[in-house]
Amino acid sequence: MIYLDFATGFNLPPFWLDRPVAVLPPDRADGERSEYLGNLYQGSLRMRFADDMEWFTFPLDPVVSVTGKNVIVRRNILKVDEEVVRRGTIKELWSQDDYEVNIAGVFKGDGEMPEYYLRKLRDFCEARAIIEVESVLFSIFGITRLAIEDYSLPFTKGMENQQWSIKAYSDDLFELIVKEGRK
């Protein structure tokens, strides 16, 4: 057995790269395997435009993270009583902000650039439209639609590989009622 417990100063790939490498999450307390690593989740993801019938499934499962935020309206008022001086703010209203979604993955081609997948990704990212999505993690949070804010295709070594990432926000359907005022 070879132990590598010293720093060589060289960044060498592991010798088993010619085989698939599975990253397994830690065991949960109840003995089940956990699918979630902190707030990162790696699993299948499907996307489509609202008017399309066919889903696009990413060929390699991307890594997805979901971040939530509450919006709290705080008011500063004078809170002096004869006996007690109160500190802090009055919280008037709580609401939930959109979920921020980050998706990152890689496309791999067979010795050539994965052009088909890059074109599909570009179609989604530049559409200026709401994208319908399906994923186990998204279903837990009730996310069915995304609005893509920005995307990135960083330098990736090898012509047949291309990393990508997307930053998006969840989108819910709202029915707006407009009442006509008096004329």
C-alpha positions in Angstrom: 0.0 0.0 0.0 1.3 3.5 -0.9 0.7 6.3 1.6 1.0 9.9 0.3 1.2 11.9 3.5 3.7 14.5 2.4 3.5 17.5 0.1 5.4 17.0 -3.1 4.7 20.4 -4.6 3.2 18.8 -7.7 -0.5 18.4 -8.5 -0.8 14.9 -9.8 -4.1 13.2 -10.7 -5.0 10.0 -8.9 -4.1 6.8 -10.7 -7.7 5.6 -10.9 -9.0 8.4 -13.3 -9.7 5.9 -16.0 -12.6 4.5 -14.0 -15.8 6.4 -12.9 -15.4 8.0 -9.5 -18.5 8.2 -7.3 -18.8 10.7 -4.5 -20.9 9.3 -1.7 -22.4 11.5 1.0 -21.9 10.7 4.6 -24.3 8.3 6.4 -27.2 9.8 8.2 -27.9 8.9 11.9 -30.7 6.5 10.9 -28.4 4.5 8.7 -29.8 5.8 5.4 -27.5 7.4 2.8 -28.0 11.1 2.7 -28.4 12.6 -0.7 -27.6 16.2 0.4 -24.2 17.5 1.2 -24.9 20.7 3.3 -26.9 22.7 0.8 -25.4 21.1 -2.3 -27.2 18.4 -4.1 -26.1 16.4 -7.1 -28.9 14.8 -9.0 -30.8 14.7 -12.3 -32.1 18.0 -13.6 -34.6 18.6 -16.4 -35.5 21.9 -18.1 -37.9 23.1 -20.7 -39.6 26.2 -21.9 -43.2 26.7 -20.8 -44.6 26.2 -24.3 -42.4 23.1 -25.0 -43.7 19.5 -24.6 -40.2 17.9 -24.4 -37.9 18.1 -21.5 -34.1 18.5 -21.8 -32.3 16.3 -19.3 -28.7 17.2 -18.5 -26.4 14.3 -19.5 -24.3 14.5 -16.3 -26.0 15.3 -13.1 -25.1 18.9 -12.1 -24.5 20.2 -8.6 -27.3 22.4 -7.3 -27.5 24.7 -4.4 -30.6 26.6 -3.1 -30.4 29.6 -0.8 -33.4 31.1 0.9 -33.9 34.5 2.5 -36.6 36.2 4.5 -37.5 39.9 4.0 -38.2 41.7 7.3 -39.4 45.3 7.4 -38.0 46.9 10.6 -39.0 50.2 12.1 -37.1 52.3 14.6 -39.4 54.0 17.0 -38.8 55.6 20.4 -39.5 53.0 23.0 -39.2 54.7 26.4 -41.4 53.8 29.3 -41.0 55.3 32.8 -39.7 52.1 34.2 -38.2 50.2 31.2 -36.0 51.4 28.2 -36.5 49.0 25.3 -34.0 48.5 22.6 -34.2 47.1 19.1 -36.6 47.5 16.3 -40.3 46.7 15.6 -40.7 44.0 13.0 -43.7 44.9 10.9 -43.8 42.4 8.1 -42.2 39.1 7.2 -42.2 37.7 3.7 -40.1 35.2 1.9 -37.8 36.3 -0.9 -37.1 34.3 -4.1 -34.8 31.3 -3.7 -31.4 31.8 -5.2 -30.4 28.8 -7.2 -26.9 28.0 -8.4 -26.4 25.1 -10.8 -22.9 23.9 -12.0 -21.8 21.0 -14.2 -19.7 19.8 -17.0 -20.5 18.7 -20.5 -18.2 16.0 -22.0 -18.0 15.1 -25.7 -16.5 12.1 -27.3 -13.2 13.6 -28.4 -14.8 16.7 -29.7 -16.6 19.8 -28.3 -20.0 19.0 -26.8 -21.6 21.4 -29.2 -25.2 20.1 -29.0 -25.3 20.5 -25.2 -23.7 24.0 -25.3 -26.3 25.2 -27.8 -29.1 23.9 -25.6 -27.6 25.6 -22.6 -27.2 28.8 -24.5 -30.9 28.6 -25.6 -32.0 28.4 -22.0 -29.7 31.1 -20.7 -30.4 33.7 -23.4 -34.2 33.0 -23.7 -35.5 36.0 -21.6 -38.2 33.6 -20.5 -39.1 31.6 -17.5 -37.7 28.0 -17.5 -39.6 25.1 -16.1 -37.4 22.8 -14.0 -37.7 19.4 -12.4 -35.4 18.0 -9.7 -35.8 16.2 -6.4 -34.3 19.1 -4.5 -36.5 21.6 -6.3 -39.6 19.6 -5.5 -38.8 19.7 -1.8 -38.7 23.5 -1.9 -41.6 23.9 -4.3 -39.5 25.3 -7.1 -40.9 24.6 -10.5 -39.8 27.7 -12.5 -36.5 29.6 -12.8 -35.5 33.0 -14.1 -31.8 32.8 -15.2 -29.8 35.9 -14.2 -26.3 35.0 -15.3 -24.3 32.1 -16.6 -20.7 31.3 -17.1 -18.6 28.9 -19.2 -15.1 29.1 -17.7 -12.0 27.8 -19.3 -11.9 24.0 -19.1 -8.9 21.9 -20.1 -9.5 19.7 -23.0 -11.6 20.4 -26.1 -14.1 17.7 -25.3 -14.9 19.2 -21.8 -16.8 22.3 -20.9 -17.7 23.5 -17.4 -20.7 25.7 -16.9 -22.6 27.4 -14.2 -26.0 29.2 -13.9 -27.3 31.6 -11.3 -31.1 31.9 -11.2 -34.0 32.8 -9.0 -37.2 30.9 -8.3 -40.3 32.2 -9.9 -43.9 31.7 -8.7 -47.1 32.4 -10.6 -49.1 35.3 -9.3 -52.5 36.5 -10.3 -52.7 40.2 -10.2 -56.1 41.8 -9.9 -56.3 45.3 -11.3 -59.3 47.3 -10.2 -60.3 50.2 -12.4 -60.6 53.4 -10.5 -63.2 56.1 -10.8 -62.9 58.4 -13.7 
